[in-house]
Every structure is written in structure tokens, then in C-alpha cells.
């Protein structure tokens, strides 16, 4: 068993559990800070400290196993206004990104962002790549970003990195990559109404039936 | 033929606003046998040096660039970093001097940056003009194959290359009576024009919130160069160039003086591509009676 501290209160839990399971084990029920449970969605971002270590760590609660003496708090939400942009009126250039997010230029190169990233993304390197005018580098470095916001919570320059990266990837995706043929075809099918009947059918189904359907769904092996 | 390898810090302005400054330098360096080795993963210099002596946080971008430069430098066997942008030069030079002179600050910074090797302050931060000067302007003169004879050039220093004079070693020349740009202009065969506003401030970042201040100042600078019959203003600084450009826009055609980077004239004089706007290159060639570069 391990002693863990959830928002300061001590609990004893089996030390094989993930942070997420440990929180449920002691009686909490998640209404948020929980999503895919598979390490993809970024909803369960958790800040913690462990014994004899001054560092503040960040991980996904569904991925990190508890340790004896761990102090835990979850990040329920990252407050940030999402700026509006119009990709059609923009160029695939880093100065466009800086125009939308001028706070990028406040980066101090402290690299605390990268140390906070549960996905091990080189966050500071990406911001600096944008300053250097290297959009492609920025895009490739942030492919695995799950937009959890841990970097932004720690940033002394108050950059909302995950939004910045999203804009960089959208610009690059729109203008610099070869369009995917199957995607174009699928969008056309949707626009032509190929799936309208199925969607309407689902919308008219009652909750019990939906639950049955969900249980019997095909799962990719 | 490459005779010298140096580390090179480009800076954001060259990459985003004035690529011609960097491109003309690369062209010129190819002719001079200087290999510019870009520092891998360089960070923004921080733009404005912190005047609070304990604000080391502001200097982290510079220090991280130094660490990367140090590692690359050990690989290629040099400790010299060359910089083109005046502001980057000013910041990096000052930070490096602080780290050399203050062991406590150095320790503080090295402790904070715990994800990279420690910085041992042995790098030499140098402006490109200083590199040319140390290689000898008379040697440069010998490599010039298209001397810009008859071209009257007003060398404009701005602030960042000459001020402040503390810590010692920041100004690239005597701050009260600099001659390095004039010597450079002579070595490429042109005629330096002495004008009283050559080291006056262009208005700097007032361009953002009080553009009338930069306009007022740059009009004086341009007017001063004009009254000395300068064909061109020579600038070493991206921000000065931007502000002088805005100053030119506010003047009528007769009062304007085109502004070029010193490396553009250097490339032209060496017979390399200067990345000048066509009309300015034509104007220069007409003046010196030469043919267009390839």
C-alpha cells in the first residue's frame, strides 16, 4: 500500500494503481478531469510532487502509477480565450502565428513548459522555432500535442502553447501538405448526404437501445 | 576556399523581416572564405537586455544559445560567435560579459538550466564588422573586385553597436567617435559621408506606441545625410532600417535617401549577389558605371 495525498488529504491505496484509479478507489467519482483513460485525450492532466524531489511533475492520471508520499492535484481546465482566425486569409508563415499570438515573443527560454509536458514535447523548442521562422519544425515537433494545457499553466510568459501549435499545424496542413484523397472523397460523401439517414436514425433511438448498441459495437483489434 | 569557420547567430529579425541582410552576408562570406556555422536551436536573444541586475530569467534565451554554441564550437574548434543584428549583438554581448564577470550569476543560471550542459563563459561574442576589422580592412580591399567608386555612403551607426560603454567591451568602436563603418565603406571603394546624426538614436521601439517620435528622429537623420549629398544610408541594424524606412515614407521623393544593409554593399563590391531592390542596385551601378550582378 502507498500513502497518497489528494489535495492535501492522506489516503492509503494499493501501489499498483494509476493516479486515476487511486482517486476512484478512495471514493471520488469523476465528473471531469477524466476522458479516454488511454493516454490520448489530455483531460486528466495531473500535477504532483514526490518525496525528496523539489521538482513539480506533470503526468496524465490514467498513465502514471501512484508512489508512496505523492501529492496530487488535477488540472480541471485551462482558462484561455481561443482567438478566432481565418485560415483562408492567412499565409503558411510563422509571422502569421506571431500576429495572432504576439505573446510568443515574450518567451524567456526557461523550458519549464517542456518539463511540464506529459507527452514529452519540446515545447520551448517549438516556440523558438516559430520565432526563427521555421513553421515546418514547429509542426513536426508538436504532432503529439494533446492540448492538455500543462505547459501553459507553468509558462512565465503566459503563452497558450497548445493553441499556438494548433494554428501552426492548421496553416501547415492547409497550405504545405498534399491533400489526402480519401478525406476529400469522404467530405464529398458527407456533403452529398450519404450518412444523413443513419444519423437521423441514431438521433431517434432511445437511450437504452443506444447503450445496447454501444456494448455490441465493433472494436478495432 | 574556406579559411575560417565561425559560429553564427542569425536572430529573429533576419529570419522574419530582413532576409536580404542574412542572404547578402552568406554571399559575401562565400567570397571571403568565411564559413558561417549556424548555432543549432538558437533561441531569441531576449530583444531588450534586462537592466535589473538580478533578473537572470531575462537572459535565459541568450544563455541557452551560448550552451548550444559552446557544444557546436567544441565540435568545429572555435569559440567565436558572429552576429549581424545590432540588437542581438548588444544583448548577447552584454549577457556574455555579465556571465564572465559575475560567477554568482553564472552559477545561478547554470543551476536553473538543468536540462542542458553548463555554460563555461569562454565564448567570444563578436559583431560581423569586428570580424572584418580583425581580418583587416586592407585585406578586404584586395578582395573587392567591383569597387563602388564615386558612391557617397552615409554610415549610420544607431545605438546598439556603440552603447552602453559599461560593461566594458560592448561598443564595437569608440562610442564618441566611431570610425569602423567609415573604414569599411572605404575598403569597398565607396566614399563615406560624415554627417552629424550618424550615431543618434532612431527612436527604437517608440515605433510601436509613439511612431511620431521615430518619424521626427529619422527625418532628422535622413535630412542630415541628404544635406551631405549621400546616395545611400548604410545601416547595420534591422530596427533602425525599419524606422528609417518609415521616415522615408513620410518624406517627399526628393528628401528620401535609400537605406541598405552594409552587407548588401559588401556583397556587391565582392561581385556577389547583393539582394538589393532592383531600382537601388541600378542606381548604384549607374553611379559607379558597372554592370549588374548575376
HADDOCK unambig.tbl for C-alpha pairs under 7 A between the chains (distance, minus, plus):
assign (segid A and resid 95 and name CA) (segid B and resid 16 and name CA) 6.92 0.50 0.50
assign (segid A and resid 108 and name CA) (segid B and resid 46 and name CA) 6.84 0.50 0.50
assign (segid A and resid 108 and name CA) (segid B and resid 57 and name CA) 6.73 0.50 0.50
assign (segid A and resid 108 and name CA) (segid B and resid 58 and name CA) 5.99 0.50 0.50
assign (segid A and resid 108 and name CA) (segid B and resid 60 and name CA) 6.08 0.50 0.50
assign (segid A and resid 108 and name CA) (segid B and resid 61 and name CA) 5.78 0.50 0.50
assign (segid A and resid 109 and name CA) (segid B and resid 43 and name CA) 6.85 0.50 0.50
assign (segid A and resid 109 and name CA) (segid B and resid 60 and name CA) 5.60 0.50 0.50
assign (segid A and resid 109 and name CA) (segid B and resid 61 and name CA) 4.73 0.50 0.50
assign (segid A and resid 110 and name CA) (segid B and resid 60 and name CA) 6.12 0.50 0.50
assign (segid A and resid 128 and name CA) (segid B and resid 43 and name CA) 5.60 0.50 0.50
assign (segid A and resid 128 and name CA) (segid B and resid 44 and name CA) 6.65 0.50 0.50
assign (segid A and resid 131 and name CA) (segid B and resid 12 and name CA) 5.87 0.50 0.50
assign (segid A and resid 131 and name CA) (segid B and resid 44 and name CA) 6.92 0.50 0.50
assign (segid A and resid 132 and name CA) (segid B and resid 12 and name CA) 5.28 0.50 0.50
assign (segid A and resid 132 and name CA) (segid B and resid 15 and name CA) 6.02 0.50 0.50
assign (segid A and resid 133 and name CA) (segid B and resid 15 and name CA) 5.81 0.50 0.50
assign (segid A and resid 133 and name CA) (segid B and resid 16 and name CA) 5.92 0.50 0.50
